[in-house]
């Protein structure tokens, strides 16, 4: 009986040692893919290729005029635009023409206990992000008002190149310094679902179109 118990404990100890060695060897690398270079262009090409596979698209724009023109080209209906305050504060000049020609609301225009009917009327949402993940084409949102992003038909994310991370590992290590709490909302491409006849439909329980703009000054 004693020998059997020692064999079990020995097996557990060997398993723990092997796990420790594996963790040490990984050095925060993704278990799914080879680590990407820190070069922004390499990460951007990977991020965009993954996002395009999912039905979204990413762009690099150098100035506020380019951002303004892009938004005006893609927001052509009268459904209204929901603009998050974090974006409005940083990109005010890029949004001025859009605000003068489209119906819009800022997130501060709503109380904390807003009803979903208050934001369901908006066809587009413009917001910042906590990070973008090149490995999977994922956008990481960190905002208490998640419903507008989920209900909008078109999602426009405006962010900086420094937010583009190689893999999801970075979200759960010390390298991600701007977490701002554990309430993270991960969006990986436009939403899609299939009915019983296997017909694929997009935009059922989330955005139908997703655009990510990296503002590279």
Helices and strands as residue ranges (DSSP letters): H 2-26, H 40-54, E 57-61, H 64-74, E 81-83, H 85-90, H 92-101, E 104-106, G 107-109, H 116-119, E 124-127, E 131-133, E 138-141, H 147-151, E 154-159, G 161-163, E 164-165, G 168-172, E 185-187, E 192-194, E 200-202, E 209-215
